[in-house]
Amino acid sequence: MFRKTKKIIVYSILLIIAIALLSWWFFYNSVRSRDFERLGDMRVLEAEMNSYFFRFNTYQIPECREGSLINFCLGQGDNGLKVAGLIDPVNTSNLRYILTEMTADNFRVEFYLESNLLGLASGKYALTKEGLGR
C-alpha cells in the first residue's frame, strides 16, 4: 500500500513539473515570436519610409502627427505609405509603434522588445533613418 502511494506521489510531482516546463516554453516562444514580428515590422516600415523619402524628398507625411500610432500614417492616396497593417502584436500600453519625431530629413518610431533577441536586450528601441537604436 505504501509503495503504491509513493509511486502516485512521484508521478504527480513529475506531471506537475512537466506541465510547468511546457507552460514556460510556450510563453517563452510566444514572446520571442512577437519580438521577431516587431523586428520584421520595423524592416517593412524602414523600407516604406525610405521609399516615401525618395518619392517626395521628405519624411514628413501631412496628416501624420508626432505621438500617433504609425499605422494611422498612411499619406495621400496611392502616394502614401502601406503601413496600415503594422500593428504591435500585443498593442496595449507601451507595446505600440509610436511616431515620436517626423521632420523633413528624419523620423523616429519607438517600440519595445519583450525579451532578449538577436543580441538586442529587452526594452525600448527606436527606428530612425539610420536604423535601429536605443
Secondary structure, 3 states (H helix, E strand, C coil): CHHHHHHHHHHHHHHHHHHHHHHHHHHHHHHHHHHHHHHHHHHHHHHHHHHHHHHHCCCCCCCCCCCCEHHHCCCCHHHCCCCCCCCCCCCCCCCCCEEEEECCCCEEEEEEECCCECCECCEEEEEECCEEEC
